[in-house]
Amino acid sequence: MAKVGLINLGCPKNLVDAEYLLGRWQGQGHQITTVPAKADLVIINTCSFIRRAKEESIETILKIARLKKEGKLKKLVVAGCLVREFGTELVEVLPEVDIFYQASPEYLPAHSAVRYQLTPFFAAYLKICDGCDNLCSYCLIPNIRGNFRSRTIEDVVAEAKKLVRQGSREINLIGQDITNFGSDRYPRPALAGLLRQLVKIKDLHWLRLLYAHPAHLDKEVIQIMAREKKICKYIDLPLQHINDSILRQMNRHVTRRQIESLIQEIRDTMPEATLRTTFMVGFPGETEKQFQELYDFVARAGFDRLGVFAYSREEGSAAAKMPGQIKEQVKQQRLKKIMLLQQRIALDNNQKLIGQDLIVLIEGRDQQGFYRGRSQYDAPEIDNQVRVHSALKLQPGAFVQVKITKALPYDLIGNVVNSRHKGTKF
């Protein structure tokens, strides 16, 4: 039996795919290693969301192929979105690869499948749906991931219970559009019904929702989030733009007025909620006036977390054929301008937390001697960290009460107030 290593590229959704893939190899008796250089066989789970991701995937494949040429590796397997997008074309382009693994376009995980967890034992991603039917003009996800499809409520709950039995205290719900969950199976979207079942799971402390589409997030879900203590008061709401003309060309199925109404609904119902969003600058035809509208909106909205991406012209997307493609230099200037604005907003928001107590999930320790952790307002890997000073030893996976003493543009610093907090009563 072989030692199998994995290199995962891309988003948490891809990471979950990798966990199921490794589970299959482990189920066949192979040994899993976290050090690819020590493996007999390496799986590269690729991303191809944008051009740069494709380039990184190819670069990684060629790098690992050199290990094979040097006799340090027996087999190279490539899986993931690059294979889904290009299929058999890759056989001629990448002869170094022994196996191209392509999952069925209709595949969805089931709770009975073996899964080799790659995240820390105390936190897990749970994919509740896959694919997408939104057909945003800049995006190739429907081509790569297929049509939108959901798991059943019963199957998701069964896997959540299994993850909690294995030690997970935080579960992050993911999918291309989790707010549309169940629309293909039930008379109407069923995310609210799913949440009602998940919060009943004993020993689950945090339940987080990621990737909520603004056209599909409804009042019922917002009200459940506000009411249920186990659900993190955190909404990841990718808006992409605010100008109505750009939103139409993006095919986002939402208007500026609807976006503003939704944000107001969230803040009225759940005032303590952290709101994260992403915007795209340099979409084809974006004028200086339209960009300024976006900039002014960001300045007024005061988002807690915000990411900005420069539009990437992807062959095969509707937007790639649109006139008015923006020069890369202009895109980068616009991106930098919004990020500098957001840095000031983030610092101002963080400074308001000085003196407050937060419940923090400890993840590890940094080189400066601080413990690293996250509050319910921070998603794993992409958001802020809370750097914690404690005279007592803290274990990864522990929930502690921390008083915030200092604010940085993106991180917080604080002292432990209560190291025995169980994380069940906020």
C-alpha positions as CSV (number, residue, x, y, z in Angstrom):
1,M,0.0,0.0,0.0
2,A,1.2,3.5,-0.8
3,K,1.8,6.6,1.2
4,V,-0.5,9.2,-0.2
5,G,0.1,13.0,0.1
6,L,-2.1,15.8,-1.0
7,I,-1.7,19.4,-2.1
8,N,-5.0,21.3,-2.1
9,L,-5.4,24.5,-4.0
10,G,-8.4,26.9,-3.9
11,C,-11.4,27.4,-1.6
12,P,-12.8,25.5,1.4
13,K,-15.3,23.8,-1.0
14,N,-12.3,22.3,-2.8
15,L,-10.8,21.3,0.6
16,V,-13.9,19.3,1.5
17,D,-13.6,17.5,-1.9
18,A,-10.0,16.7,-1.0
19,E,-11.0,15.3,2.3
20,Y,-13.5,12.9,0.7
21,L,-10.9,12.0,-1.9
22,L,-8.3,11.1,0.8
23,G,-11.0,9.2,2.6
24,R,-11.4,6.9,-0.4
25,W,-7.6,6.2,-0.5
26,Q,-7.5,5.6,3.2
27,G,-10.5,3.3,2.9
28,Q,-8.5,1.2,0.4
29,G,-5.8,0.7,3.0
30,H,-3.3,3.4,1.9
31,Q,-1.5,5.5,4.5
32,I,-2.1,9.3,4.4
33,T,0.8,11.6,5.0
34,T,0.7,15.4,5.5
35,V,4.2,15.8,3.9
36,P,3.9,15.4,0.2
37,A,7.7,15.0,-0.1
38,K,7.5,11.8,1.9
39,A,4.7,10.3,-0.2
40,D,4.8,7.6,-2.9
41,L,1.8,9.1,-4.6
42,V,0.7,12.8,-4.5
43,I,-2.7,14.1,-5.3
44,I,-3.0,17.7,-6.5
45,N,-6.5,19.0,-6.0
46,T,-6.6,22.0,-8.5
47,C,-8.5,25.2,-8.7
48,S,-9.4,27.0,-12.0
49,F,-11.8,29.7,-10.8
50,I,-9.7,32.5,-12.4
51,R,-6.7,32.7,-14.7
52,R,-4.2,33.1,-11.8
53,A,-5.6,30.0,-10.1
54,K,-5.2,28.0,-13.3
55,E,-1.6,29.2,-13.6
56,E,-0.9,28.2,-9.9
57,S,-2.4,24.8,-10.6
58,I,-0.2,24.2,-13.6
59,E,2.9,25.5,-11.8
60,T,2.2,23.2,-8.8
61,I,1.8,20.1,-11.1
62,L,5.1,20.8,-12.9
63,K,6.9,21.3,-9.6
64,I,5.7,18.0,-8.2
65,A,6.4,16.3,-11.5
66,R,10.0,17.1,-11.0
67,L,10.0,15.0,-7.8
68,K,8.7,12.1,-9.9
69,K,11.4,12.6,-12.5
70,E,14.0,12.6,-9.8
71,G,12.7,9.3,-8.5
72,K,11.3,10.7,-5.3
73,L,7.8,10.1,-6.3
74,K,6.1,7.1,-8.0
75,K,2.7,8.5,-9.1
76,L,1.1,11.9,-9.7
77,V,-2.7,12.2,-9.6
78,V,-4.4,15.5,-10.6
79,A,-8.0,16.2,-9.5
80,G,-10.3,19.2,-8.9
81,C,-11.6,22.0,-10.9
82,L,-8.9,22.1,-13.6
83,V,-9.8,18.6,-14.6
84,R,-13.5,19.3,-14.4
85,E,-13.0,22.3,-16.8
86,F,-10.6,20.9,-19.3
87,G,-11.1,17.1,-19.0
88,T,-9.2,15.0,-21.5
89,E,-7.4,18.0,-23.0
90,L,-5.0,17.8,-20.1
91,V,-3.7,14.4,-21.1
92,E,-1.7,15.8,-24.0
93,V,-0.7,19.0,-22.2
94,L,0.5,17.3,-19.0
95,P,2.0,13.9,-19.9
96,E,3.8,13.9,-16.5
97,V,0.5,13.1,-14.8
98,D,-0.3,9.4,-14.3
99,I,-4.0,9.8,-13.4
100,F,-6.6,12.5,-14.0
101,Y,-9.4,12.0,-11.5
102,Q,-12.7,13.6,-12.6
103,A,-15.7,13.3,-10.3
104,S,-19.2,13.0,-11.8
105,P,-20.8,16.4,-12.5
106,E,-23.7,15.3,-10.3
107,Y,-21.7,14.1,-7.4
108,L,-22.6,15.2,-3.9
109,P,-21.1,13.8,-0.7
110,A,-23.1,11.7,1.7
111,H,-22.7,11.4,5.4
112,S,-21.8,7.7,5.0
113,A,-18.7,8.6,3.0
114,V,-15.3,8.3,4.6
115,R,-13.7,11.7,5.1
116,Y,-10.1,12.4,6.1
117,Q,-10.3,15.8,7.9
118,L,-7.6,18.3,7.0
119,T,-8.8,21.1,9.2
120,P,-8.0,21.2,12.9
121,F,-10.0,18.7,14.9
122,F,-12.2,21.3,16.5
123,A,-13.5,23.0,13.3
124,A,-14.8,21.6,10.1
125,Y,-16.4,22.6,6.9
126,L,-19.7,21.0,5.9
127,K,-20.7,21.2,2.2
128,I,-24.5,21.3,2.0
129,C,-24.8,21.9,-1.8
130,D,-22.7,22.2,-4.9
131,G,-22.9,23.7,-8.4
132,C,-24.7,26.9,-9.3
133,D,-27.6,28.1,-11.5
134,N,-27.1,31.9,-11.0
135,L,-25.1,32.3,-14.2
136,C,-23.1,35.4,-13.2
137,S,-21.6,36.7,-16.4
138,Y,-18.0,36.7,-15.1
139,C,-18.1,33.3,-13.6
140,L,-17.3,29.8,-14.9
141,I,-18.5,27.9,-11.8
142,P,-21.7,26.4,-13.6
143,N,-19.3,25.1,-16.3
144,I,-16.9,23.6,-13.8
145,R,-19.2,22.5,-11.0
146,G,-22.4,21.8,-12.9
147,N,-26.0,22.7,-12.0
148,F,-27.1,23.6,-8.5
149,R,-27.9,20.6,-6.3
150,S,-28.5,20.1,-2.6
151,R,-28.2,17.3,-0.1
152,T,-31.2,16.4,2.0
153,I,-31.7,18.0,5.4
154,E,-31.4,14.5,7.0
155,D,-28.1,13.7,5.3
156,V,-26.5,17.1,6.3
157,V,-27.7,16.7,9.9
158,A,-26.3,13.2,10.1
159,E,-22.9,14.3,8.9
160,A,-22.9,17.3,11.3
161,K,-23.6,14.9,14.2
162,K,-20.7,12.7,13.0
163,L,-18.3,15.6,12.9
164,V,-19.3,16.7,16.4
165,R,-18.8,13.2,17.7
166,Q,-15.3,13.3,16.2
167,G,-14.5,16.5,18.1
168,S,-15.7,19.4,15.9
169,R,-17.0,22.3,18.0
170,E,-17.4,24.7,15.1
171,I,-19.1,23.8,11.8
172,N,-19.0,26.1,8.8
173,L,-21.7,25.6,6.2
174,I,-20.4,26.0,2.7
175,G,-21.6,25.7,-0.9
176,Q,-21.7,27.8,-4.0
177,D,-25.0,29.3,-2.7
178,I,-26.1,28.0,0.6
179,T,-29.0,30.4,0.8
180,N,-30.5,28.5,-2.1
181,F,-30.2,25.2,-0.3
182,G,-33.1,22.8,-0.9
183,S,-34.7,24.8,-3.7
184,D,-34.1,21.8,-6.0
185,R,-35.5,19.3,-3.5
186,Y,-38.3,21.0,-1.6
187,P,-41.2,23.3,-2.5
188,R,-39.0,26.3,-1.4
189,P,-35.4,26.9,-0.2
190,A,-34.9,25.0,3.1
191,L,-31.9,26.6,4.8
192,A,-34.1,27.9,7.6
193,G,-35.4,24.3,8.3
194,L,-31.8,22.9,8.2
195,L,-30.6,25.5,10.7
196,R,-33.5,24.6,13.1
197,Q,-32.2,21.0,13.1
198,L,-28.5,21.7,13.3
199,V,-28.8,23.9,16.4
200,K,-30.3,21.0,18.3
201,I,-27.0,19.1,18.1
202,K,-25.5,18.7,21.5
203,D,-21.8,19.8,21.9
204,L,-22.0,21.9,18.8
205,H,-20.9,25.4,19.9
206,W,-20.6,27.5,16.7
207,L,-22.5,27.2,13.5
208,R,-21.4,29.6,10.7
209,L,-22.9,30.4,7.4
210,L,-20.6,31.2,4.5
211,Y,-21.4,32.5,1.0
212,A,-24.9,33.8,1.2
213,H,-26.2,35.2,-2.1
214,P,-27.9,38.6,-1.6
215,A,-30.7,37.6,-3.9
216,H,-31.6,34.5,-1.8
217,L,-31.0,35.5,1.8
218,D,-34.5,35.9,3.3
219,K,-36.0,37.3,6.5
220,E,-36.6,33.9,8.0
221,V,-33.0,32.9,7.9
222,I,-31.9,36.3,9.4
223,Q,-34.4,35.9,12.2
224,I,-33.2,32.4,13.1
225,M,-29.6,33.6,13.1
226,A,-30.5,36.4,15.5
227,R,-32.5,34.1,17.8
228,E,-30.2,31.0,18.0
229,K,-27.1,31.5,20.2
230,K,-25.2,28.7,18.5
231,I,-25.3,30.4,15.1
232,C,-22.4,32.9,14.7
233,K,-23.6,36.4,14.2
234,Y,-21.6,36.5,10.9
235,I,-22.9,36.8,7.4
236,D,-20.6,36.5,4.3
237,L,-22.6,38.3,1.7
238,P,-20.7,38.7,-1.6
239,L,-22.2,41.8,-3.3
240,Q,-19.7,42.3,-6.2
241,H,-20.9,45.8,-7.0
242,I,-23.5,48.4,-6.1
243,N,-24.2,50.2,-9.4
244,D,-27.4,48.9,-11.0
245,S,-26.1,48.9,-14.5
246,I,-23.0,46.9,-13.5
247,L,-25.1,44.5,-11.4
248,R,-27.4,43.8,-14.5
249,Q,-24.4,43.1,-16.7
250,M,-23.0,40.8,-14.0
251,N,-26.4,39.1,-13.9
252,R,-26.5,39.3,-10.1
253,H,-30.3,39.2,-9.9
254,V,-30.4,42.0,-7.4
255,T,-30.5,45.8,-7.4
256,R,-28.9,48.5,-5.3
257,R,-32.2,49.2,-3.5
258,Q,-32.6,45.5,-2.7
259,I,-29.0,45.4,-1.4
260,E,-29.5,48.4,0.8
261,S,-32.8,47.0,2.1
262,L,-31.2,43.7,2.9
263,I,-28.3,45.3,4.8
264,Q,-30.7,47.4,6.8
265,E,-32.8,44.3,7.6
266,I,-29.7,42.4,8.9
267,R,-28.6,45.3,11.1
268,D,-32.1,46.0,12.4
269,T,-32.7,42.3,13.3
270,M,-29.1,41.4,14.4
271,P,-27.3,44.6,15.4
272,E,-24.3,42.8,16.7
273,A,-23.7,40.9,13.4
274,T,-20.4,41.1,11.5
275,L,-21.0,41.7,7.8
276,R,-18.4,40.5,5.3
277,T,-18.6,41.2,1.6
278,T,-16.5,41.1,-1.5
279,F,-16.5,43.5,-4.4
280,M,-15.1,43.3,-8.0
281,V,-13.5,46.3,-9.6
282,G,-12.7,46.8,-13.3
283,F,-15.7,44.9,-14.7
284,P,-16.0,45.5,-18.4
285,G,-17.3,49.0,-19.0
286,E,-17.0,50.2,-15.4
287,T,-16.7,54.0,-15.7
288,E,-14.9,56.2,-13.2
289,K,-18.4,57.4,-12.1
290,Q,-19.6,53.9,-11.5
291,F,-16.4,53.1,-9.5
292,Q,-16.9,56.2,-7.4
293,E,-20.4,55.1,-6.6
294,L,-19.0,51.8,-5.3
295,Y,-16.3,53.6,-3.4
296,D,-18.8,56.0,-1.8
297,F,-21.0,53.1,-0.9
298,V,-18.2,51.2,0.9
299,A,-17.4,54.4,2.8
300,R,-21.0,54.7,4.0
301,A,-21.7,51.1,4.7
302,G,-18.8,50.5,7.0
303,F,-18.5,46.7,6.4
304,D,-16.7,44.8,9.1
305,R,-14.8,42.6,6.7
306,L,-14.3,43.3,3.0
307,G,-12.3,41.8,0.1
308,V,-11.8,43.3,-3.3
309,F,-10.9,41.5,-6.5
310,A,-9.8,42.8,-9.9
311,Y,-12.0,41.4,-12.6
312,S,-10.4,38.5,-14.4
313,R,-11.3,37.9,-18.1
314,E,-12.1,34.2,-18.2
315,E,-12.4,32.6,-21.6
316,G,-15.9,31.0,-21.9
317,S,-17.6,33.5,-19.7
318,A,-20.2,36.0,-21.0
319,A,-18.3,38.9,-19.6
320,A,-15.2,38.0,-21.6
321,K,-17.0,39.0,-24.8
322,M,-18.2,42.3,-23.5
323,P,-16.8,45.6,-24.9
324,G,-15.0,48.0,-22.6
325,Q,-12.4,45.7,-21.1
326,I,-10.5,47.7,-18.4
327,K,-6.7,48.0,-18.4
328,E,-5.0,46.0,-15.6
329,Q,-3.3,49.1,-14.3
330,V,-6.6,50.8,-13.8
331,K,-8.1,47.7,-12.1
332,Q,-5.2,47.6,-9.6
333,Q,-5.5,51.3,-8.9
334,R,-9.2,51.0,-8.1
335,L,-8.6,47.9,-6.0
336,K,-5.9,49.6,-3.9
337,K,-8.1,52.7,-3.4
338,I,-10.9,50.7,-1.9
339,M,-8.6,48.5,0.2
340,L,-7.0,51.6,1.7
341,L,-10.4,52.9,2.6
342,Q,-11.5,49.6,4.1
343,Q,-8.3,49.5,6.2
344,R,-9.4,52.7,7.9
345,I,-12.9,51.4,8.4
346,A,-11.7,48.1,9.8
347,L,-9.4,49.9,12.3
348,D,-12.2,52.2,13.4
349,N,-14.6,49.2,13.9
350,N,-11.9,47.3,15.8
351,Q,-11.2,50.2,18.1
352,K,-14.8,50.1,19.2
353,L,-14.2,46.6,20.7
354,I,-11.5,47.8,23.1
355,G,-12.6,47.0,26.6
356,Q,-15.2,44.5,25.5
357,D,-15.1,40.7,26.3
358,L,-15.2,38.2,23.4
359,I,-15.4,34.5,23.4
360,V,-12.4,33.2,21.5
361,L,-11.7,29.8,20.0
362,I,-8.0,29.1,20.5
363,E,-6.2,27.7,17.4
364,G,-2.6,27.7,18.3
365,R,0.4,29.9,19.3
366,D,2.5,32.4,17.3
367,Q,6.2,33.1,17.4
368,Q,5.7,36.1,19.7
369,G,4.2,33.9,22.4
370,F,0.6,35.0,21.9
371,Y,-2.1,32.4,21.5
372,R,-4.0,32.7,18.2
373,G,-7.7,32.5,18.1
374,R,-10.9,33.7,16.5
375,S,-14.2,35.1,17.8
376,Q,-17.5,34.2,16.3
377,Y,-17.1,37.2,14.1
378,D,-14.1,35.7,12.2
379,A,-14.3,32.9,9.7
380,P,-11.3,30.5,9.6
381,E,-8.4,31.4,7.3
382,I,-9.9,34.5,5.7
383,D,-10.7,36.9,8.6
384,N,-9.1,38.6,11.6
385,Q,-7.3,36.9,14.4
386,V,-7.5,37.6,18.1
387,R,-4.0,37.4,19.7
388,V,-4.4,36.3,23.3
389,H,-2.0,36.7,26.2
390,S,-2.5,34.1,28.9
391,A,-0.3,33.1,31.9
392,L,-2.0,29.8,31.9
393,K,-1.5,27.2,29.2
394,L,-4.3,27.1,26.6
395,Q,-5.1,24.1,24.4
396,P,-6.2,24.3,20.8
397,G,-9.9,23.9,20.6
398,A,-10.6,25.7,23.9
399,F,-13.1,28.5,24.2
400,V,-11.9,31.3,26.4
401,Q,-13.2,34.7,27.4
402,V,-10.9,37.5,26.4
403,K,-10.9,41.2,27.2
404,I,-9.8,43.2,24.2
405,T,-7.0,45.7,25.1
406,K,-5.6,46.8,21.7
407,A,-6.9,47.1,18.1
408,L,-4.9,46.8,14.9
409,P,-6.3,47.3,11.4
410,Y,-7.2,43.7,11.1
411,D,-6.4,41.9,14.3
412,L,-7.2,42.3,18.0
413,I,-5.1,41.8,21.1
414,G,-6.5,40.8,24.5
415,N,-6.0,39.1,27.8
416,V,-7.8,35.9,29.1
417,V,-10.5,36.7,31.6
418,N,-11.8,33.1,32.0
419,S,-10.0,30.1,30.6
420,R,-12.6,27.6,31.7
421,H,-15.3,28.9,29.4
422,K,-17.2,26.0,27.8
423,G,-18.5,27.9,24.8
424,T,-22.1,26.9,25.3
425,K,-23.4,30.1,26.9
426,F,-22.6,33.3,25.2
